[in-house]
Amino acid sequence: MNTAKDNNQLINMKEDGIDYLRKDTLTKCRDRGLAALETGISWPVPKMVGGKIQLNFFLYWSQLEPEGKGQIDHEPFRTVTIDYETGEILEIESLPTESPAKEVGRFPTVVMAGYTPDERRSLWKEFDDLYPSVIEAFLLQKQSNPSAINKFIHLSEIILDDFFLSYYKNLNPDFFLWLDKFRD
C-alpha cells in the first residue's frame, strides 16, 4: 500500500512501514507544540471510519530512570488519529490525567529486559512488518493470513506493555476482540 508523505512523496508501507508513521506523527505533534521531547507514542490501533482506514495512537510522557537503566512511563495524556493513506492528523484529543501524571510502568518491562537491545529492535521490526497485512485482514474481517495474525498476537504480547494495554484497547476495542478470535 502506498500513502502520501510530505504531500508529494509516497510512503511504501513495505519500506517505510508503521514505524515511519509513528515517528512522523510524533514529529508533527511536537511541531504543533502538543508533545515534548520526552513524549512517547504508542503503536497504532486501526479503525475504519467512513470507508477510510485510520490509525489511533496515544501519547505519554516518558522519563529516564535516575540510574539510567531504563525509562519511567506515565499515563497517556493525548490521543492522535491519522489517515493511514496520507499520514495526515485527523483528530487530537486530550485525555484527563492526574497532575503530576501518574506513573504506570517502566521500560524495559520484565519481558523485554530478557532481550538485548538488538533483539528488541529485531522484534519491533518484525512487528512493524506485520502491521499492513494485519490491518488489511482486520478491516476486511478476513482470516486470510492466520499465521501472520498469530505471529502479530505473539509479538504484541511481548512488545505491548501490560501497563498500557487498557489504553490500547480504548483506542478501538473491536480490533482487540477480533484478535482474540485468533488466540491459540
C-alpha positions in Angstrom: 0.0 0.0 0.0 1.3 3.4 -0.8 0.4 6.5 1.2 1.3 10.2 0.8 4.4 11.5 2.6 5.1 15.2 2.8 2.2 15.8 0.4 4.3 14.8 -2.7 6.2 11.7 -1.8 4.6 8.3 -1.4 5.2 6.0 1.6 5.8 2.5 0.5 4.5 0.6 3.5 6.9 -2.3 2.9 9.9 0.0 3.0 8.8 2.8 5.4 6.3 1.0 7.4 4.3 1.7 10.5 7.4 2.9 12.4 7.7 5.8 9.9 4.1 6.8 10.6 4.7 6.6 14.3 7.8 8.8 14.1 6.1 11.2 11.6 3.0 11.6 13.8 5.1 12.3 16.9 7.2 14.8 15.0 4.0 16.6 13.7 2.7 16.7 17.3 6.0 18.2 18.5 5.9 20.7 15.7 2.4 21.8 16.8 3.5 22.1 20.5 1.4 19.1 21.5 4.3 16.9 22.6 7.6 17.5 24.3 10.9 15.8 23.6 10.2 13.3 26.4 6.9 12.2 24.8 6.5 8.6 23.7 4.0 7.3 21.1 2.1 4.0 21.2 1.9 1.5 18.4 -1.2 2.3 16.3 -4.6 0.7 16.6 -6.5 0.6 13.3 -10.1 1.6 12.7 -12.4 2.0 9.7 -14.3 5.3 9.7 -16.4 6.4 6.7 -14.7 3.9 4.4 -11.2 5.1 5.3 -8.5 3.5 7.4 -7.5 5.5 10.5 -4.7 4.7 12.9 -5.1 5.7 16.5 -2.2 6.4 18.8 -1.8 7.7 22.4 1.0 9.9 23.6 2.6 9.6 27.0 5.3 11.2 29.0 8.5 9.1 29.5 11.5 10.0 31.6 14.8 8.3 32.1 15.2 6.4 35.3 17.7 8.1 37.7 20.0 5.1 37.4 19.9 5.4 33.6 18.9 1.8 33.1 15.5 2.4 31.5 12.6 4.8 31.5 9.6 5.5 33.6 6.4 5.7 31.6 3.4 7.8 32.7 -0.3 7.6 31.8 -1.3 8.8 28.3 -2.3 12.4 28.0 -3.5 12.6 24.4 -4.8 10.5 21.6 -4.0 11.2 17.9 -5.8 9.9 14.9 -4.2 9.9 11.5 -5.3 8.9 8.0 -3.5 5.7 7.1 -3.1 6.7 3.4 -1.9 10.3 3.8 -0.4 10.3 7.3 -2.5 13.5 7.9 -3.5 14.1 11.5 -7.3 14.0 11.6 -8.0 14.4 15.3 -6.2 15.2 18.5 -7.9 14.7 21.9 -6.6 15.5 25.3 -7.1 12.8 28.0 -7.8 13.5 31.6 -4.7 12.9 33.6 -3.6 13.4 37.2 -1.2 16.2 38.0 1.5 15.2 38.1 0.9 12.4 35.6 0.6 9.1 37.2 3.5 6.6 36.7 2.1 3.5 35.1 5.2 1.4 34.4 8.8 1.0 33.4 10.7 0.1 30.3 12.2 -2.3 29.7 9.5 -4.4 31.2 10.4 -7.7 32.8 9.7 -9.5 29.5 11.6 -7.0 27.3 14.5 -6.9 29.8 15.2 -10.5 28.7 16.2 -9.3 25.3 19.3 -7.5 24.2 18.8 -4.0 22.5 19.5 -5.6 19.1 16.9 -8.4 19.8 14.4 -5.8 20.8 14.9 -3.8 17.6 14.5 -7.1 15.6 11.2 -7.8 17.4 9.9 -4.3 16.8 10.9 -4.5 13.1 9.1 -7.9 12.7 6.0 -6.5 14.5 6.1 -3.4 12.2 6.4 -5.5 9.1 3.2 -7.5 10.0 1.0 -4.4 10.5 -0.1 -3.8 6.9 -1.4 -7.4 6.4 -3.0 -7.5 9.9 -4.7 -4.1 9.2 -6.0 -5.3 5.9 -7.3 -8.6 7.4 -9.0 -6.7 10.2 -10.7 -4.1 8.1 -11.9 -6.7 5.6 -12.8 -9.0 8.5 -10.9 -11.9 6.8 -8.9 -14.6 8.3 -6.7 -14.6 5.2 -3.3 -15.0 6.9 -3.8 -16.6 10.2 -0.1 -17.4 10.7 0.8 -13.7 10.3 -2.1 -12.7 12.7 -0.9 -15.3 15.2 2.6 -14.0 14.9 1.4 -10.5 15.4 -0.5 -11.6 18.5 2.6 -13.3 19.9 4.8 -10.3 19.3 2.1 -7.9 20.8 2.2 -10.0 24.0 6.0 -9.3 24.1 6.1 -5.7 22.9 2.9 -4.0 24.1 3.5 -3.1 27.7 0.9 -4.6 30.0 0.5 -1.4 31.9 -0.7 0.3 28.7 -3.0 -2.5 27.5 -6.2 -0.9 28.7 -5.2 2.3 26.9 -4.6 0.4 23.7 -8.0 -1.3 24.0 -9.7 2.0 24.5 -8.4 3.2 21.1 -10.5 0.6 19.3 -12.0 -2.3 21.4 -13.2 -4.1 18.2 -9.7 -4.6 17.0 -8.7 -6.5 20.2 -12.0 -8.5 20.1 -11.1 -9.5 16.6 -7.6 -10.5 17.6 -9.0 -12.6 20.4 -10.6 -14.9 17.8 -7.2 -16.0 16.7 -5.6 -16.7 20.1 -4.4 -20.3 20.5 
